[in-house]
């Protein structure tokens, strides 16, 4: 029996504590903030000792292993002390993976990972497979490993989760793209972020498959720098590939060994260039798992999308309101603006993660009528975009942002919440930001 200390009492931390308890370890959970009522209830149900509102060093430093929440950086003093004392510090995914014999389909990327993981899960469920969805989405992986018995898992993995993974192995790994994100966490070194993303391929063998975007320059330029034993399956909208997926004559073509699949792009339920990439990655996964073409077609043409990702909320006075609160980086917002066909009132801002806004300049000049800055400090947005639009406004709440938008939008416009920034200056998370935006729109 080991002493397992869990740092952080959120979804992943509580799930880890429950799994560790069920597996017979001595467990202690410590959170520097207060835990939610829901977390407290679960911890008490499983008799797990915990503390909140601070860390007691002695109760943490004597751990055999520490599982830390992905939101806690390695630079936090208690984590630095653990590392200097040679106490292993791992992620929830690494810990739970030790008790999970399922086949694991793991998805990462700076953008599109929630959508792609959700499509793959939808596809596998439609094919009748016994499958769970976890990672950076839904109920924690550890809690599901403790309480369910799935034969397959689709895991959405962030760079923070991948950092703490060592022996964990994906059977199918999907890398969608790599664009600058979370650079504040990586000492503003893009190289560190790229390395974290590529950890999704570690420990893979020749029997495994690595699915990646052949059009993503950063991914391709780093492919030859990693030792990769897995079968490589690229997807591209720019060139034909032998095995993997490509676009030709307005059709998606998928080939894996002797299995083939084709589908017209206009049949996909999710439209837009970025969603073609997401759908191709999902289709290759389907063919690797030998899913029937009819199930593939039915799933890719009926999938309904993800909350807070280009979610159409309501039309009011012929103005469409779209909730893209999940766009927490510049690249996500680029895709959102790129897909717009009407003039845009753009709601942007929040916690800046070292953003470079230059990729948005052309789109903003072409399509954006006005900008509403929704953040605690909007100085950078005003400085960067001030000369590109006629009107810029500041709002300190989702309600205020929506009221301004309602007053300035013209019939035929789209009001787009696509912040390009993290949410935690004014909100708990991007979900709360999106929910409050939707509530405010529905009250118009």
Secondary structure in CASP SS format (residue, H / E / C, confidence):
PFRMAT SS
TARGET T0000
AUTHOR 0000-0000-0000
METHOD secondary structure of the structure
MODEL  1
X C 1.00
X C 1.00
X E 1.00
X E 1.00
X E 1.00
X E 1.00
X E 1.00
X C 1.00
X C 1.00
X C 1.00
X H 1.00
X H 1.00
X H 1.00
X H 1.00
X H 1.00
X H 1.00
X H 1.00
X H 1.00
X H 1.00
X H 1.00
X H 1.00
X H 1.00
X C 1.00
X C 1.00
X C 1.00
X E 1.00
X E 1.00
X E 1.00
X E 1.00
X E 1.00
X E 1.00
X C 1.00
X C 1.00
X C 1.00
X C 1.00
X C 1.00
X H 1.00
X H 1.00
X H 1.00
X H 1.00
X H 1.00
X H 1.00
X H 1.00
X H 1.00
X H 1.00
X C 1.00
X C 1.00
X C 1.00
X E 1.00
X E 1.00
X E 1.00
X E 1.00
X C 1.00
X C 1.00
X C 1.00
X C 1.00
X H 1.00
X H 1.00
X H 1.00
X H 1.00
X H 1.00
X C 1.00
X C 1.00
X C 1.00
X E 1.00
X E 1.00
X E 1.00
X E 1.00
X C 1.00
X C 1.00
X C 1.00
X C 1.00
X C 1.00
X C 1.00
X C 1.00
X C 1.00
X H 1.00
X H 1.00
X H 1.00
X H 1.00
X H 1.00
X H 1.00
X H 1.00
X H 1.00
X C 1.00
X C 1.00
X C 1.00
X E 1.00
X E 1.00
X E 1.00
X C 1.00
X H 1.00
X H 1.00
X H 1.00
X H 1.00
X H 1.00
X H 1.00
X C 1.00
X C 1.00
X C 1.00
X C 1.00
X C 1.00
X E 1.00
X E 1.00
X E 1.00
X E 1.00
X E 1.00
X E 1.00
X C 1.00
X C 1.00
X C 1.00
X C 1.00
X H 1.00
X H 1.00
X H 1.00
X H 1.00
X H 1.00
X H 1.00
X H 1.00
X H 1.00
X H 1.00
X H 1.00
X H 1.00
X H 1.00
X H 1.00
X H 1.00
X C 1.00
X C 1.00
X C 1.00
X C 1.00
X E 1.00
X E 1.00
X E 1.00
X E 1.00
X E 1.00
X C 1.00
X C 1.00
X C 1.00
X C 1.00
X C 1.00
X H 1.00
X H 1.00
X H 1.00
X H 1.00
X H 1.00
X H 1.00
X H 1.00
X C 1.00
X C 1.00
X C 1.00
X C 1.00
X E 1.00
X E 1.00
X E 1.00
X E 1.00
X E 1.00
X C 1.00
X C 1.00
X H 1.00
X H 1.00
X H 1.00
X H 1.00
X H 1.00
X C 1.00
X C 1.00
X C 1.00
X C 1.00
X C 1.00
X C 1.00
X C 1.00
X C 1.00
X E 1.00
X E 1.00
X E 1.00
X E 1.00
X C 1.00
X C 1.00
X C 1.00
X C 1.00
X C 1.00
X C 1.00
X C 1.00
X H 1.00
X H 1.00
X H 1.00
X H 1.00
X C 1.00
X C 1.00
X C 1.00
X H 1.00
X H 1.00
X H 1.00
X H 1.00
X H 1.00
X H 1.00
X H 1.00
X H 1.00
X H 1.00
X H 1.00
X H 1.00
X H 1.00
X C 1.00
X C 1.00
X C 1.00
X C 1.00
X C 1.00
X C 1.00
X C 1.00
X E 1.00
X E 1.00
X E 1.00
X E 1.00
X E 1.00
X C 1.00
X C 1.00
X C 1.00
X H 1.00
X H 1.00
X H 1.00
X H 1.00
X H 1.00
X H 1.00
X H 1.00
X C 1.00
X C 1.00
X C 1.00
X C 1.00
X C 1.00
X C 1.00
X C 1.00
X E 1.00
X E 1.00
X E 1.00
X E 1.00
X E 1.00
X E 1.00
X C 1.00
X C 1.00
X C 1.00
X C 1.00
X C 1.00
X C 1.00
X C 1.00
X E 1.00
X E 1.00
X E 1.00
X E 1.00
X E 1.00
X C 1.00
X C 1.00
X E 1.00
X E 1.00
X E 1.00
X E 1.00
X E 1.00
X E 1.00
X C 1.00
X C 1.00
X E 1.00
X E 1.00
X E 1.00
X E 1.00
X E 1.00
X E 1.00
X H 1.00
X H 1.00
X H 1.00
X C 1.00
X C 1.00
X C 1.00
X C 1.00
X C 1.00
X H 1.00
X H 1.00
X H 1.00
X H 1.00
X H 1.00
X H 1.00
X H 1.00
X H 1.00
X H 1.00
X H 1.00
X H 1.00
X H 1.00
X H 1.00
X H 1.00
X H 1.00
X H 1.00
X C 1.00
X C 1.00
X C 1.00
X C 1.00
X H 1.00
X H 1.00
X H 1.00
X H 1.00
X H 1.00
X H 1.00
X H 1.00
X H 1.00
X H 1.00
X H 1.00
X C 1.00
X C 1.00
X C 1.00
X C 1.00
X C 1.00
X C 1.00
X C 1.00
X C 1.00
X E 1.00
X E 1.00
X E 1.00
X E 1.00
X E 1.00
X E 1.00
X C 1.00
X C 1.00
X E 1.00
X E 1.00
X E 1.00
X E 1.00
X E 1.00
X C 1.00
X C 1.00
X C 1.00
X C 1.00
X C 1.00
X C 1.00
X H 1.00
X H 1.00
X H 1.00
X H 1.00
X H 1.00
X H 1.00
X H 1.00
X H 1.00
X H 1.00
X C 1.00
X C 1.00
X C 1.00
X C 1.00
X C 1.00
X E 1.00
X E 1.00
X E 1.00
X E 1.00
X E 1.00
X C 1.00
X C 1.00
X E 1.00
X C 1.00
X C 1.00
X C 1.00
X C 1.00
X C 1.00
X C 1.00
X H 1.00
X H 1.00
X H 1.00
X H 1.00
X H 1.00
X H 1.00
X H 1.00
X H 1.00
X H 1.00
X H 1.00
X E 1.00
X E 1.00
X E 1.00
X E 1.00
X E 1.00
X E 1.00
X E 1.00
X C 1.00
X C 1.00
X C 1.00
X C 1.00
X H 1.00
X H 1.00
X H 1.00
X H 1.00
X H 1.00
X H 1.00
X H 1.00
X C 1.00
X C 1.00
X C 1.00
X C 1.00
X C 1.00
X E 1.00
X E 1.00
X E 1.00
X E 1.00
X E 1.00
X C 1.00
X C 1.00
X H 1.00
X H 1.00
X H 1.00
X H 1.00
X H 1.00
X H 1.00
X H 1.00
X H 1.00
X H 1.00
X H 1.00
X H 1.00
X C 1.00
X C 1.00
X C 1.00
X C 1.00
X C 1.00
X E 1.00
X E 1.00
X E 1.00
X E 1.00
X C 1.00
X C 1.00
X C 1.00
X C 1.00
X E 1.00
X C 1.00
X C 1.00
X C 1.00
X C 1.00
X C 1.00
X C 1.00
X C 1.00
X H 1.00
X H 1.00
X H 1.00
X H 1.00
X H 1.00
X H 1.00
X H 1.00
X H 1.00
X H 1.00
X H 1.00
X H 1.00
X H 1.00
X H 1.00
X C 1.00
X C 1.00
END
